[in-house]
Amino acid sequence: MENILNKLSFVITSVWVGSLWSMLMVTSVLFNKIPSSYIAGALAADMFKFLNYFGLFASAMIIFVGFRSNGMGVIKRAFFWITLLILALVMISFFGIHPLLETLKVEALPREVMESMFADRYSSWHGIASVAYLLQCVLGVLLLIKIR
């Protein structure tokens, strides 16, 4: 059973990290092909929401399997701390930054946020979210190396 859980955990982690990197390409295509940046952003936000839910599930599974396989010794393993760091970034982005960005969009109505007085604040927070996301991507690759 342990071996099956470890393999399943690795597969789910691989899908998650691959999805993180794929979203970089998908968002680029969305914003290049859809004429309305508002619609492209709304679609990207929905996909990021799903990816964040999947990230919460995957990181919980990695931690669960780590404890099941290694007991408290898991806290000495690099993959555990990398997973916790990624989980923290997901939670900060998902429950902190993204709701703030959505609030700024609503406050900007009837204009698009980038045409409103909230454009600078939105750009700053969007930049922070982008850096956090890129960090998740890089840490995800490191996680795959360490978890194997």
Residue frames as qw, qx, qy, qz and C-alpha x, y, z in Angstrom:
[[0.000, 0.885, 0.465, 0.000, 0.00, 0.00, 0.00],
 [0.331, -0.752, 0.098, 0.562, 2.86, 2.40, 0.84],
 [0.391, -0.118, 0.588, 0.698, 4.38, 1.90, -2.58],
 [0.171, 0.624, 0.668, 0.368, 1.06, 2.61, -4.33],
 [0.165, -0.923, -0.281, 0.205, 0.53, 5.79, -2.27],
 [0.398, -0.573, 0.296, 0.652, 4.07, 6.97, -3.00],
 [0.326, 0.142, 0.669, 0.652, 3.63, 6.40, -6.74],
 [0.042, 0.779, 0.597, 0.186, 0.21, 8.05, -6.75],
 [0.282, -0.854, -0.101, 0.425, 1.61, 11.01, -4.84],
 [0.384, -0.339, 0.458, 0.726, 4.42, 11.36, -7.38],
 [0.231, 0.426, 0.702, 0.522, 1.99, 11.20, -10.32],
 [0.087, -0.886, -0.454, 0.014, -0.31, 13.81, -8.76],
 [0.357, -0.731, 0.107, 0.572, 2.67, 16.03, -7.96],
 [0.385, -0.060, 0.589, 0.708, 3.93, 15.69, -11.54],
 [0.125, 0.659, 0.646, 0.364, 0.52, 16.62, -12.96],
 [0.229, -0.899, -0.277, 0.251, 0.30, 19.60, -10.59],
 [0.372, -0.589, 0.282, 0.660, 3.77, 20.95, -11.39],
 [0.327, 0.178, 0.674, 0.638, 3.23, 20.35, -15.11],
 [0.029, 0.799, 0.580, 0.155, -0.05, 22.24, -14.86],
 [0.288, -0.815, -0.065, 0.499, 1.69, 25.15, -13.17],
 [0.315, -0.341, 0.495, 0.735, 4.13, 25.45, -16.06],
 [0.231, 0.427, 0.755, 0.441, 1.40, 24.88, -18.68],
 [0.025, -0.866, -0.460, 0.197, -0.60, 27.81, -17.31],
 [0.247, -0.602, 0.219, 0.727, 2.26, 30.14, -18.24],
 [0.145, 0.007, 0.712, 0.687, 1.74, 29.19, -21.89],
 [0.023, 0.611, 0.782, 0.119, -2.05, 29.11, -21.67],
 [0.088, -0.823, -0.298, 0.475, -2.32, 32.63, -20.25],
 [0.180, -0.420, 0.422, 0.783, 0.00, 33.91, -22.96],
 [0.076, 0.248, 0.812, 0.523, -2.24, 32.39, -25.64],
 [0.037, -0.726, -0.666, 0.167, -5.40, 33.71, -23.97],
 [0.100, -0.789, -0.097, 0.598, -4.18, 37.28, -23.88],
 [0.136, -0.329, 0.571, 0.740, -2.80, 37.11, -27.44],
 [0.003, 0.220, 0.858, 0.464, -5.87, 35.53, -29.04],
 [0.091, -0.725, -0.677, 0.088, -8.83, 36.99, -27.15],
 [0.221, 0.613, 0.143, 0.745, -9.45, 40.64, -28.09],
 [0.428, -0.783, -0.033, -0.450, -10.84, 41.61, -24.69],
 [0.300, 0.369, -0.719, 0.508, -8.25, 41.58, -21.91],
 [0.528, -0.269, 0.392, -0.704, -11.16, 41.52, -19.45],
 [0.938, 0.056, -0.077, -0.333, -12.51, 38.24, -20.85],
 [0.698, 0.380, -0.556, 0.245, -9.01, 36.74, -21.15],
 [0.004, -0.418, 0.629, -0.656, -8.32, 37.71, -17.54],
 [0.726, -0.185, 0.257, -0.610, -11.61, 36.25, -16.34],
 [0.937, 0.174, -0.279, -0.120, -10.87, 32.95, -18.09],
 [0.491, 0.422, -0.617, 0.447, -7.33, 32.89, -16.70],
 [0.311, -0.401, 0.507, -0.697, -8.63, 33.64, -13.20],
 [0.894, -0.086, 0.056, -0.435, -11.05, 30.70, -13.41],
 [0.861, 0.274, -0.408, 0.129, -8.26, 28.37, -14.51],
 [0.215, 0.467, -0.604, 0.609, -5.96, 29.64, -11.76],
 [0.613, -0.347, 0.319, -0.634, -8.74, 29.05, -9.23],
 [0.976, 0.035, -0.123, -0.176, -9.03, 25.41, -10.32],
 [0.675, 0.411, -0.481, 0.381, -5.25, 25.04, -10.28],
 [0.126, -0.510, 0.522, -0.671, -5.09, 26.48, -6.76],
 [0.837, -0.233, 0.187, -0.458, -7.69, 23.98, -5.54],
 [0.940, 0.216, -0.253, 0.073, -5.70, 21.19, -7.15],
 [0.371, 0.544, -0.520, 0.544, -2.53, 22.57, -5.54],
 [0.482, -0.468, 0.426, -0.606, -4.15, 22.52, -2.11],
 [0.967, -0.047, 0.057, -0.245, -5.19, 18.91, -2.66],
 [0.812, 0.401, -0.345, 0.245, -1.82, 17.83, -4.07],
 [0.141, 0.577, -0.552, 0.585, 0.22, 19.47, -1.33],
 [0.682, -0.373, 0.357, -0.518, -2.03, 17.95, 1.35],
 [0.989, 0.103, -0.070, -0.084, -1.55, 14.54, -0.25],
 [0.586, 0.529, -0.468, 0.398, 2.24, 14.96, -0.42],
 [0.188, -0.535, 0.544, -0.618, 2.36, 15.89, 3.25],
 [0.859, -0.194, 0.206, -0.426, -0.02, 13.03, 4.22],
 [0.944, 0.246, -0.205, 0.075, 1.98, 10.43, 2.29],
 [0.345, 0.604, -0.518, 0.498, 5.22, 11.84, 3.69],
 [0.443, -0.460, 0.512, -0.575, 3.99, 11.45, 7.27],
 [0.950, -0.024, 0.096, -0.295, 2.57, 8.01, 6.53],
 [0.857, 0.381, -0.286, 0.198, 5.85, 6.82, 5.01],
 [0.487, 0.408, -0.444, 0.632, 8.36, 8.56, 7.29],
 [0.498, -0.645, -0.504, 0.284, 6.47, 9.49, 10.45],
 [0.198, -0.949, -0.047, 0.242, 7.87, 12.56, 12.17],
 [0.608, -0.273, 0.413, 0.620, 11.13, 11.99, 10.27],
 [0.438, 0.674, 0.468, 0.367, 9.44, 13.69, 7.32],
 [0.086, -0.990, -0.071, 0.082, 10.26, 17.08, 8.84],
 [0.496, -0.580, 0.446, 0.468, 13.93, 16.37, 8.15],
 [0.577, 0.276, 0.628, 0.444, 13.26, 15.89, 4.44],
 [0.091, -0.216, 0.220, 0.947, 13.66, 18.71, 1.93],
 [0.129, -0.334, -0.720, -0.594, 10.52, 17.79, -0.01],
 [0.269, -0.652, -0.671, 0.228, 8.40, 18.42, 3.10],
 [0.206, -0.601, -0.139, 0.759, 9.66, 21.99, 3.52],
 [0.030, -0.056, 0.531, 0.845, 9.44, 22.73, -0.21],
 [0.178, -0.490, -0.797, -0.304, 5.84, 21.48, -0.17],
 [0.253, -0.700, -0.503, 0.440, 5.01, 23.67, 2.84],
 [0.158, -0.411, 0.145, 0.886, 6.56, 26.69, 1.13],
 [0.080, -0.158, -0.678, -0.713, 4.57, 26.09, -2.05],
 [0.240, -0.601, -0.762, -0.002, 1.43, 25.54, 0.03],
 [0.218, -0.624, -0.287, 0.694, 2.03, 28.85, 1.80],
 [0.043, -0.214, 0.386, 0.896, 2.45, 30.63, -1.55],
 [0.154, -0.362, -0.797, -0.457, -0.75, 29.03, -2.89],
 [0.260, -0.669, -0.653, 0.241, -2.69, 30.07, 0.20],
 [0.180, -0.518, -0.063, 0.834, -1.34, 33.63, 0.20],
 [0.039, 0.059, -0.550, -0.832, -2.16, 34.02, -3.48],
 [0.227, -0.378, -0.828, -0.346, -5.52, 32.24, -3.40],
 [0.347, -0.697, -0.610, 0.146, -6.92, 33.62, -0.16],
 [0.321, -0.642, -0.123, 0.686, -5.09, 36.95, -0.02],
 [0.130, -0.330, 0.384, 0.852, -3.92, 38.43, -3.31],
 [0.009, 0.262, 0.793, 0.551, -6.56, 37.09, -5.71],
 [0.106, -0.743, -0.651, 0.118, -9.54, 38.31, -3.66],
 [0.188, -0.662, -0.030, 0.724, -7.86, 41.71, -3.47],
 [0.106, -0.122, 0.600, 0.784, -7.45, 41.78, -7.26],
 [0.047, -0.502, -0.813, -0.291, -11.11, 40.82, -7.71],
 [0.165, -0.764, -0.447, 0.434, -12.17, 43.58, -5.30],
 [0.153, -0.487, 0.232, 0.828, -10.17, 46.13, -7.28],
 [0.051, 0.165, 0.757, 0.630, -11.85, 44.97, -10.50],
 [0.118, -0.677, -0.726, -0.023, -15.31, 45.38, -8.94],
 [0.210, -0.726, -0.224, 0.616, -14.46, 48.80, -7.49],
 [0.181, -0.272, 0.436, 0.839, -13.29, 49.95, -10.92],
 [0.194, 0.494, 0.797, 0.287, -16.63, 49.18, -12.58],
 [0.827, 0.461, 0.273, -0.171, -18.03, 50.27, -14.98],
 [0.353, 0.792, -0.485, -0.110, -14.50, 50.73, -16.35],
 [0.908, 0.090, -0.342, 0.226, -11.87, 48.06, -16.74],
 [0.663, -0.681, -0.068, 0.303, -9.49, 48.13, -13.82],
 [0.633, -0.076, 0.209, 0.741, -6.51, 49.17, -15.96],
 [0.132, 0.549, 0.315, 0.763, -8.45, 52.23, -17.12],
 [0.462, -0.806, -0.328, -0.171, -9.41, 53.26, -13.60],
 [0.124, -0.839, 0.375, -0.374, -7.77, 55.01, -10.69],
 [0.827, -0.411, 0.369, -0.100, -6.98, 51.53, -9.29],
 [0.818, 0.527, -0.225, 0.050, -4.64, 50.64, -12.18],
 [0.202, 0.673, -0.619, 0.350, -1.40, 51.25, -10.25],
 [0.549, -0.364, 0.617, -0.430, -2.52, 49.28, -7.22],
 [0.939, 0.202, 0.166, -0.225, -3.81, 46.46, -9.41],
 [0.664, 0.624, -0.391, 0.129, -0.54, 46.34, -11.36],
 [0.076, -0.616, 0.680, -0.390, 1.51, 46.19, -8.16],
 [0.699, -0.181, 0.579, -0.379, -0.52, 43.35, -6.65],
 [0.905, 0.398, 0.001, -0.151, -0.67, 41.52, -9.97],
 [0.429, 0.682, -0.558, 0.199, 3.13, 41.74, -10.15],
 [0.344, -0.450, 0.719, -0.402, 3.45, 40.30, -6.64],
 [0.866, 0.094, 0.367, -0.326, 1.06, 37.48, -7.59],
 [0.773, 0.580, -0.252, -0.044, 3.11, 36.79, -10.74],
 [0.152, 0.627, -0.707, 0.289, 6.35, 36.54, -8.78],
 [0.588, -0.242, 0.647, -0.420, 4.69, 34.22, -6.24],
 [0.904, 0.308, 0.143, -0.259, 3.39, 32.06, -9.10],
 [0.602, 0.642, -0.467, 0.086, 6.77, 31.88, -10.81],
 [0.160, -0.526, 0.745, -0.378, 8.31, 30.91, -7.48],
 [0.807, -0.017, 0.457, -0.375, 5.72, 28.11, -7.18],
 [0.842, 0.503, -0.154, -0.118, 6.73, 26.86, -10.63],
 [0.355, 0.640, -0.634, 0.251, 10.45, 26.79, -9.82],
 [0.391, -0.371, 0.710, -0.454, 9.88, 25.25, -6.39],
 [0.895, 0.152, 0.189, -0.375, 7.62, 22.66, -8.04],
 [0.741, 0.516, -0.427, 0.051, 10.49, 21.47, -10.24],
 [0.054, 0.524, -0.726, 0.442, 12.75, 21.31, -7.19],
 [0.692, -0.170, 0.468, -0.522, 10.01, 19.36, -5.39],
 [0.929, 0.290, -0.098, -0.208, 9.87, 16.78, -8.17],
 [0.508, 0.552, -0.607, 0.260, 13.63, 16.34, -7.96],
 [0.150, -0.416, 0.701, -0.560, 13.58, 15.95, -4.17],
 [0.780, -0.071, 0.307, -0.541, 10.46, 13.78, -3.92],
 [0.873, 0.333, -0.337, -0.116, 11.85, 11.21, -6.31]]
